[in-house]
Amino acid sequence: MATAIGIYVNEKVYLKDPESSELGKKILETGIDMIDEVGFESFTFRKLALEIGSTEASVYRYFESKHRLLLYLTCWYWRWIDYKLMLATTNITDAEERLKRAMGVLVKQVEVDSDFSHINEVKLNRIIISESSKAYLNKHVDEENKEGFFLDYKELVERVSSIILEINPNYPYPHMMVSTLIEGAHLQRFFADHLPRLTNDIKGEDSVTEFCLQTILKAIK
């Protein structure tokens, strides 16, 4: 799934693998910078081409639209998170401890991973928080789901749900719990930065992570 070289994304998302060339990697790197800075609505391939000193046509050789670029970035992110989750939980025999570590990976603040020099994971995380819902909240979601574009996210939720069922095989809502906490944590991070009266920021702790851990552990027991 992942190595120090790269993380592999569904090839149907792109026209040409951006990891296969320096230009492709520059499209990813600068695309992340620009979407993080100006937002997805204001971001265009024309602006991206100007920023990287290339042509708009060259960008379209990799992605047929900026929506597909966003899909690529979300797929890459969930692959990366899944990889980190497996590293964090491998050889941990106690299911509750594995769940705590898994939730920590899912909802804690993201740090830059030095294995991927052309991907700024902190900026990408901000894009996931503020923009990733646009990848599936659209009229093409069913068609894109059939193409497997959301499989990475679903497999990640499935992996954590299976830990919940180890702890409590009778818990009826494992997938709902995991996906709700992931999306809810994103909202709470956004609120903390922009609408702080909609969340709680307790000094000396990561309130979002603590809230998610308390919620899931109390709910499944």
C-alpha positions as CSV (number, residue, x, y, z in Angstrom):
1,M,0.0,0.0,0.0
2,A,2.7,2.5,0.9
3,T,6.4,2.8,0.9
4,A,8.9,5.6,1.3
5,I,8.5,6.2,-2.4
6,G,4.8,6.8,-2.7
7,I,1.2,5.9,-1.9
8,Y,-0.8,4.4,-4.6
9,V,-4.2,5.9,-5.7
10,N,-6.9,4.3,-7.9
11,E,-5.6,4.8,-11.4
12,K,-9.1,5.7,-12.6
13,V,-8.9,9.0,-10.8
14,Y,-6.1,10.4,-13.0
15,L,-5.2,10.4,-16.7
16,K,-1.5,10.2,-16.0
17,D,0.1,9.2,-12.7
18,P,1.3,12.4,-11.2
19,E,3.9,10.4,-9.2
20,S,5.5,9.4,-12.5
21,S,7.2,12.7,-13.3
22,E,8.6,15.8,-11.7
23,L,5.9,17.9,-13.3
24,G,3.2,15.7,-11.9
25,K,4.7,16.0,-8.4
26,K,4.9,19.7,-8.9
27,I,1.2,19.8,-9.8
28,L,0.4,18.0,-6.6
29,E,2.7,20.1,-4.4
30,T,1.6,23.4,-5.8
31,G,-2.1,22.4,-6.1
32,I,-2.1,21.6,-2.4
33,D,-0.5,25.0,-1.6
34,M,-3.0,26.9,-3.8
35,I,-6.1,25.1,-2.6
36,D,-5.1,25.6,1.0
37,E,-4.4,29.3,0.3
38,V,-7.4,30.3,-1.9
39,G,-9.9,27.5,-1.4
40,F,-11.2,25.0,-3.9
41,E,-13.8,27.3,-5.5
42,S,-11.2,29.9,-6.5
43,F,-8.6,27.4,-7.5
44,T,-8.3,26.8,-11.3
45,F,-5.9,24.8,-13.5
46,R,-5.1,28.1,-15.3
47,K,-3.9,29.6,-12.1
48,L,-2.0,26.4,-11.2
49,A,-0.3,26.4,-14.6
50,L,0.9,30.0,-14.2
51,E,2.2,29.2,-10.7
52,I,4.3,26.2,-11.9
53,G,5.5,27.9,-15.1
54,S,3.7,25.4,-17.4
55,T,0.6,25.3,-19.6
56,E,-3.0,24.6,-18.7
57,A,-3.0,21.8,-21.2
58,S,-0.1,20.1,-19.4
59,V,-2.1,20.0,-16.2
60,Y,-5.1,18.5,-18.0
61,R,-2.9,15.7,-19.2
62,Y,-2.8,14.5,-15.6
63,F,-6.3,15.3,-14.4
64,E,-9.5,15.8,-16.5
65,S,-10.8,18.4,-14.0
66,K,-10.0,20.0,-10.7
67,H,-12.7,17.8,-9.1
68,R,-10.5,14.8,-10.1
69,L,-7.5,16.4,-8.5
70,L,-9.5,16.9,-5.3
71,L,-10.5,13.2,-5.5
72,Y,-6.9,12.2,-5.9
73,L,-5.8,14.3,-2.9
74,T,-8.5,12.8,-0.7
75,C,-7.7,9.2,-1.8
76,W,-4.0,9.9,-1.2
77,Y,-4.8,11.3,2.3
78,W,-6.9,8.3,3.4
79,R,-4.3,5.9,2.1
80,W,-1.7,7.7,4.1
81,I,-3.8,7.8,7.2
82,D,-4.5,4.0,6.8
83,Y,-0.8,3.3,6.5
84,K,-0.1,5.3,9.7
85,L,-2.9,3.6,11.5
86,M,-1.5,0.1,10.7
87,L,1.9,1.2,11.9
88,A,0.4,2.5,15.1
89,T,-1.6,-0.7,15.9
90,T,0.6,-3.5,14.6
91,N,1.6,-5.9,17.4
92,I,-0.8,-4.3,19.9
93,T,-2.8,-7.3,21.3
94,D,-5.2,-5.4,23.5
95,A,-8.2,-4.3,21.4
96,E,-9.0,-1.2,23.5
97,E,-5.5,0.0,23.2
98,R,-5.5,-0.5,19.5
99,L,-8.8,1.5,19.3
100,K,-7.2,4.3,21.3
101,R,-4.2,4.4,19.0
102,A,-6.3,4.2,15.9
103,M,-8.6,7.0,16.9
104,G,-5.5,9.1,17.8
105,V,-4.3,8.7,14.2
106,L,-7.7,9.5,12.8
107,V,-8.4,12.7,14.8
108,K,-5.2,14.2,16.2
109,Q,-3.5,17.1,14.6
110,V,-1.4,16.1,11.6
111,E,2.3,16.5,11.3
112,V,4.4,16.6,8.2
113,D,5.7,13.2,7.1
114,S,9.3,13.4,5.8
115,D,8.8,10.4,3.5
116,F,6.8,12.5,1.0
117,S,8.7,15.7,0.2
118,H,6.2,16.9,-2.5
119,I,3.2,16.5,-0.2
120,N,2.7,18.8,2.7
121,E,0.4,16.7,5.0
122,V,-0.4,19.6,7.3
123,K,-1.8,21.7,4.4
124,L,-3.5,18.6,2.9
125,N,-5.2,18.0,6.3
126,R,-6.6,21.5,6.2
127,I,-7.9,20.8,2.7
128,I,-9.5,17.5,3.9
129,I,-11.1,19.4,6.8
130,S,-12.5,22.2,4.7
131,E,-12.9,20.8,1.2
132,S,-13.0,17.0,1.1
133,S,-16.8,16.7,1.5
134,K,-17.0,18.3,-2.0
135,A,-15.5,15.1,-3.4
136,Y,-18.6,13.2,-2.6
137,L,-21.4,15.7,-1.9
138,N,-22.3,16.1,-5.6
139,K,-24.5,14.6,-8.2
140,H,-21.8,12.2,-9.5
141,V,-21.2,10.4,-6.2
142,D,-23.0,7.1,-7.1
143,E,-21.1,6.8,-10.4
144,E,-17.8,7.6,-8.8
145,N,-18.5,5.2,-6.0
146,K,-19.0,2.4,-8.5
147,E,-15.5,3.3,-9.9
148,G,-14.1,2.8,-6.4
149,F,-13.0,6.3,-5.8
150,F,-14.1,6.2,-2.1
151,L,-12.8,2.7,-1.4
152,D,-9.8,4.0,0.6
153,Y,-12.0,5.9,3.0
154,K,-14.4,3.0,3.4
155,E,-11.7,0.5,4.0
156,L,-10.2,2.8,6.7
157,V,-13.6,3.0,8.4
158,E,-14.0,-0.8,8.1
159,R,-10.6,-1.4,9.7
160,V,-11.5,0.7,12.8
161,S,-15.0,-0.7,13.0
162,S,-13.5,-4.2,13.2
163,I,-11.6,-3.2,16.3
164,I,-14.9,-1.9,17.9
165,L,-16.5,-5.3,17.2
166,E,-13.6,-7.0,18.9
167,I,-14.4,-5.0,22.1
168,N,-18.1,-5.4,21.8
169,P,-19.4,-7.8,19.1
170,N,-23.0,-6.7,19.8
171,Y,-22.4,-3.0,19.2
172,P,-24.8,-2.2,16.3
173,Y,-23.3,1.0,14.8
174,P,-19.6,0.6,14.4
175,H,-19.3,2.2,10.9
176,M,-21.6,5.0,11.8
177,M,-19.6,5.7,14.9
178,V,-16.3,5.8,13.2
179,S,-17.4,7.9,10.2
180,T,-19.3,10.3,12.4
181,L,-16.3,10.9,14.7
182,I,-13.9,11.4,11.7
183,E,-16.2,14.0,10.1
184,G,-17.1,15.5,13.5
185,A,-13.5,15.9,14.4
186,H,-12.9,17.7,11.1
187,L,-15.8,20.1,11.9
188,Q,-14.5,20.7,15.4
189,R,-11.0,21.5,14.0
190,F,-12.6,24.0,11.6
191,F,-14.7,25.5,14.4
192,A,-11.7,25.9,16.6
193,D,-10.0,27.9,13.9
194,H,-12.9,29.9,12.7
195,L,-16.0,29.6,14.9
196,P,-14.6,28.9,18.4
197,R,-17.9,29.4,20.2
198,L,-19.2,26.2,18.6
199,T,-16.5,24.1,20.2
200,N,-14.6,23.7,23.5
201,D,-10.9,24.4,23.8
202,I,-9.5,23.2,27.1
203,K,-6.0,24.4,27.9
204,G,-3.4,21.7,28.2
205,E,-5.2,19.1,26.1
206,D,-6.2,18.2,22.6
207,S,-9.9,18.6,23.3
208,V,-11.0,17.2,19.9
209,T,-9.1,14.0,20.5
210,E,-10.2,13.6,24.1
211,F,-13.8,14.2,23.1
212,C,-13.7,11.5,20.4
213,L,-12.0,9.0,22.6
214,Q,-14.5,9.5,25.4
215,T,-17.4,9.3,23.0
216,I,-16.4,6.1,21.4
217,L,-15.3,4.3,24.5
218,K,-18.4,5.1,26.5
219,A,-20.7,4.3,23.6
220,I,-19.4,0.8,22.8
221,K,-19.3,-0.5,26.4
